[in-house]
Amino acid sequence: MTCPTLIVHSRDDARVPVAQAPELATLIPDSPLVLLESRNRLFTADDPARPGFLTHLYNFLSE
């Protein structure tokens, strides 16, 4: 069984180093990895990375 997976990670996440994102992506076959310029884990309405996050999310879901 497979499940499409989009991996999104903030480049400046204080809890989970960005180096772990590509590692996770290699463990999930065919999972695109998106790195966003943010410190946040949730891309709230005032986060500058939110428009990019939404674009990647909508594109992924439309596939």
C-alpha positions in Angstrom: 0.0 0.0 0.0 1.2 3.5 -0.8 0.1 6.9 0.2 1.2 10.2 -1.4 3.2 12.2 1.0 4.4 15.8 0.9 7.1 16.7 3.3 7.3 20.4 4.3 10.0 21.7 6.6 11.0 25.1 7.8 14.7 25.9 7.2 15.1 27.6 10.6 13.0 25.2 12.7 14.4 25.4 16.3 13.3 21.9 17.3 14.0 19.7 14.3 17.1 20.4 12.3 16.6 20.9 8.6 19.1 18.2 8.0 16.5 15.7 9.1 14.0 16.6 6.4 16.0 15.0 3.5 16.6 12.0 5.6 12.9 11.6 6.1 12.2 12.1 2.4 14.5 9.2 1.5 12.6 6.9 3.8 9.2 7.7 2.1 9.3 6.7 -1.6 8.4 9.4 -4.1 7.8 12.0 -1.4 8.6 15.6 -2.5 10.4 17.7 0.0 9.7 21.4 0.3 11.9 23.6 2.4 10.4 27.0 3.4 12.1 30.1 4.7 10.5 30.2 8.2 11.1 29.4 11.8 7.6 28.2 12.3 6.0 24.7 12.2 2.6 26.1 11.4 2.4 28.6 8.7 -0.1 31.1 10.2 -1.8 33.9 8.2 1.0 36.3 9.1 3.9 34.0 8.3 5.7 35.2 5.1 6.2 31.5 4.1 2.4 30.8 4.1 1.8 31.7 0.4 4.5 29.4 -0.7 3.3 26.6 1.6 -0.3 27.0 0.2 1.0 26.9 -3.4 3.0 23.7 -2.8 0.1 22.1 -0.9 -2.5 23.0 -3.6 -0.2 21.7 -6.3 0.4 18.5 -4.5 -3.3 17.9 -3.8 -4.2 18.6 -7.4 -1.9 15.9 -8.8 
